[in-house]
Amino acid sequence: MFLVILSRQAVAEDEVAPNRRPVKVIADSQMAVGNRGILPLYVSADWSRPLPDITRAVVILHGRLRNADVYYRSARTAQAAAGAAGQATIMIVPQFLSEVDVEAHQLPPDTLRWTFEGWESGDAATGPSPVSSFEAIDAILARLADRRLFPKLTDVVLAGHSGGGQVVQRYAIAGRGEAPLTAEHVAVRYVVANPSSYAYFSPGRPEPAIAASCSGYDNWKYGMQVRPQYLADPPPAELERRYVSRRVIYLLGTRDTNPNHPALDRSCMAEAQGPYRYARGHAYAAAMAARDHDTPNHLLWDVEGVGHDGDKMLTSACGLQALFDLPGCSADRAGH
């Protein structure tokens, strides 16, 4: 536990604000996560009743600012651009709030809330009960697996940009929500767009000198040591096997190359992975492809001319192909 606290205190100065300010908007819908708390979210259709025309669900995770409203607008823009494919899709954007949001908006005490960075790692909520942010995603996917509500669902996409991309990459390693969907013959894929860092399965890093000087560089969420309760039991080898078997698309903006970007994780744990997001993404995909039997289920697509911009990433040709299988992305490269 002491090591986890140390790693959290090592958050770079640029990560402190403005994500420590209350969000401006709270999502207009909500979902119960069992009897353990309420998760705010946006959803593009009334999923309390059967939706027989829906064949695809796209779940998009917001970035570190917890601005689910901004990501929902991007989700709806992408959905409209997808045409017929979008019409058969339900779009879902959950909101992982912090205590300052609950206080500022005077939300009910059963509203789930996390620390400012903890939700990105799968940590337990600080209230009203210790629900992992990954368990909240599990609950969303379990609802989508309910054939009474979604009798014709064939595809689920879990996507995230920036901080949300960090969540999706870790959830693709640890998440339990895929199992009920695959049991119903629903295909699941994970779209990881421009995250600041990745979870490595081995201690090697692209910048070994930085790693050598960084005591917590291999702790979760950057590596497999000192993991949260949600994924405390499976050994790293099993987590890696699960991750390699899953369908993952890395979306990397070719202009996301600013080593001083104000929202870039500049802790030593992240710096050990490379100087900026584009380099870190390519280095991680290459490291995964070089291990054992390659990563045939993983793809890396460059999004030409785009920097750290969630809207442009998700609505690009590659973004639309990743979310809706629309043709048009020319950067189809497996793992490299």
N, C-alpha and C positions, 0 to 999 in steps of 0.2 A: 504493500500500500504506500509506503514511504517513497518508493521509486516512482510510482504513478504520480504522486503529488509533485515531486521534483520536475517530472517531464511536463506537467501542466503549467508549472510556474515558469518554464522556459519559453513560453509563447512569446514570439517577437513583439516588440513595441507596437508595430503597425497593425497587429491583430487585436489590440485592445479596444480601439474605437474605429468606426461607430457601431460595431455590433453589440456594444454594451449599453446602447441606448434603447428605449422601448420601440417596438415596431409601430408603424403608423396605422396599419390596418390588420384586423383579426379576420381570419377566414370566416365565410358566412355559413358554413355547414360544420357538422361535428360527427364524430363516431366514437362509440364506447369501445375501449380496449378491455374486453371482459367486464369485470366489475371493479377495475383498478384505476380508472380515470378516463377523461374525455380528451380526444385529440381533435383540434380544429382542422378543417380541410376545405378545399374547393373541389367540387365534383360537377361535371358538365351534364349530368342527367340524374334523375331521381332513382337512386339505386336501392331504395327501400322496397321497390316493387320489381317484378320480373321485367327484364329488358331483352326480349327475344331477338331484336335486330342487332345487338352488339356482338361483334366478333373479335374485337381487339380492345384491350385496356392499356393505357399509357399512364404510368405513375411517374411524375416528375418531382424531384426534390430540390428545394430552394437552396441558396447559398448561405453563407455565414450570417448575413443580415436578417435572416428569417423572414424575408419579404416574399411570402408566398403569393401575394396579390400580383407582384411583378411577374413572377414565374407563371402564374396562371394565365396572365394576358399573353405571354409568349406561347404557352401551350395551346391556347385557343387560336392564335395566329397560325401556328403550325398545323393545327387540325383543319382550319379553313383551307390552307394551301394544299392539303392532302386530298381534297375533293371527295370522291366517293369513299375512299379509304377512311377519311376523317369522319364521314357521316356514320360509319359503322363502328366508331371508336368512342369509348368513354375516357375522358381526361380527368385525372385525379392529382391534386397537389396538396399534400399534407403540410401542416405547419408545426414546427418543433419550437415551442415558445420557451422563454426563460422567466425567472421570477419577476424581473422588472416589467415584463409585458403583462403579466397577470395583475400586478399592482397598478400599473398605469391605466389599464382598461377596466379595472375592477371586475375581473372575470370570476366566475364561480370557483369555489375552493377545490372542486374535483377536476379542474383543468390541469392536464399534464404539463409539467415544465421541467427543463433540464438546465445544467450550467451552460455558460455561453459556448463552450467548445465540446462539452461532454456528449451532446447528441450526435456529433459527427463521428464519435468513436464507438457508439453502441452502449454508452454508459447508462446506468440506471437513472431514472428521473429523480429529482429532488422532492417531488410531491405530485399528487397526494399519496402515491405509493411508488416503490422502486421499480418502475417499468423501464426496461431497456428501450431505447429508440428503435432497436431492431425488432423488439417484440411488437411495437406499434406498426411497423411495416408488415410483420407477420400477420397481424390482424387484418390489414387491408387486403393482403393477398388471399387470406382465408375467405374473406367475403367474396372475392372475385371467383374463388373456386366453388362457390355454392351454385350448383346447377339449377336450383329453383329460381335464382335471380338471373343467371347468365347461361341459359341453355345452349347457346351457340358459340360461346367464347372459344377461340382457338389460339390466341396469342396475347401474352402479357409482356410489356416492356417496362423495365424499371430504369429510369434515366435521371441523371443529375449533373449539374454544372458547378464548378468551383467547389465550395464546401459540400454541396449536394453530390458532386462527383466523388468526393472523398467517401461519403456515406455509401454510395452505390458500390464502389470498389470493395470496401470492407464487407458490405452485406453480401456481395457475390461470393466472398470467402466463407462467411459465417452464417448467413441467413437460412432459416428453416422454412420460410414461406413458399419456397419452390415446390416442396414435396407434395402438398395437397393439390397443386395445380397440375403437376405431371401425372398424378394419379387420375386426373380427369382428362388426360391427353391434351393439356394446354401447354404450348411451347412458351418458354420464358427466356428473355435475354436481358442483358445488363448493358447500359450505355453510360460510359464513364467519360465525362467531358471536362477537360482543363482543370483537374484537381491540383492542389499544391503538393500533394504527397501521396504515396502508395504504401501498402503493407507488404513488406518483403518476407519471404519464407526462410531465407538463409542470411547469415550475418554479412555477406559481401555487399558492398555499396559502390556506386559509380565514383564517389569521392572518398577513397579509403582513408586518406589523411584526416579529413574532417571527422569521419566516423571514429577514428582512433582517439580523437580528443573529446568525444561526446559520450558521456557515461550512459545516457538513456537512449542512444540512437536505435537500439534494436527492441525497445519496448513497444507494445501496442500503443498507438495506432500505426507506428512506422515499421514494426517487426512483430515477432511472435512471442516475445517475452512479456510477462506481467499483464496478461490479458484480462478484460472485465469478465464478470460472472457469466454473462450470456454465452461466451465461448471459452469458458475455463476448462471444460472437459475434453473436447477432441484434441488429440496431439497435433502438432503442426503438420506432420505428414498427411494426416487425414484431411485437414483443412486445405492443404495444397491440392490433394487429389480431387476434392470437391470443386475447388476453384477452376482447375484445369478442365474439368468435365463440363463446366457451364459455358454458355454462349455469352461472350463479352466483346463489346466493341469499344475501343478507345478512340474518342474524337479529340483531336488536338489542333487548336488554332495555330497556324504557322507563324502568326505575329504575336503570340503569347510568349514573348521572349524578354520581357523587362525584368532584370534581376532585382530591381528596386520597386516593383509594383506594390502599391500601398496595402493590398490584401494578400500578398504572397507570404506564405509561411517561411520566415527566415530564421527559424530555430536551427540549431546545429543538426537536429534529427532530420529536418527537411533538406538542409544544405548538403548533407551527405549524399542526397539523391540527385544532385545536380544544381545548376545555377538558376534555372527558371523552369516554368511549367512545361514548355514544349520539350526541352531537353530531358526533364525528369520523366515525362511520359514515354519518350522513345527509349530511354535507358531502361525503364522498367519492363516494357514490352520485349526488348531484346534480351534482358536477363531471364525472363520467363521462357522465351522461345529457346534459349540455350540450355535449359535444364531438361534432363532426361529425354522424354519423347516429344519435345516441342509442345506447342499449344495450338493444335489444329482448330479448336473451337473459338480462338481469339482472333480478332481483326484490329488493325490500327488504320484509321483513316485520317489523313491530314485535311483540314478545312482551310483551303488557301485564302490568304489575305485577311483572316479574322484573328483578332487578338482576344483579350479576356472579356468576352461579351456573350452572355448567356442567350440573349434573344437571337443574335446573328448565328450562333452555333446551332441552336435547335431548329431554326428556320432555314438553314443552308441546305443545299442539295444533299450533302452527306447526312445532315441532321434529319431530314425528311426520309431518307432511305433507312437510317437507323431506327427511326420511330415507326414508320409506316410501310417499309419495304418499297418505297417509290424509287424507280431507277433514276440515275442522274449523278451519282457520286463516282468520280473517276479515280479516287485514291484508294482503291481496294487492294490492301496489302496485308497479308496474314502475319501478324506478330512482329513485323519488322518496320 
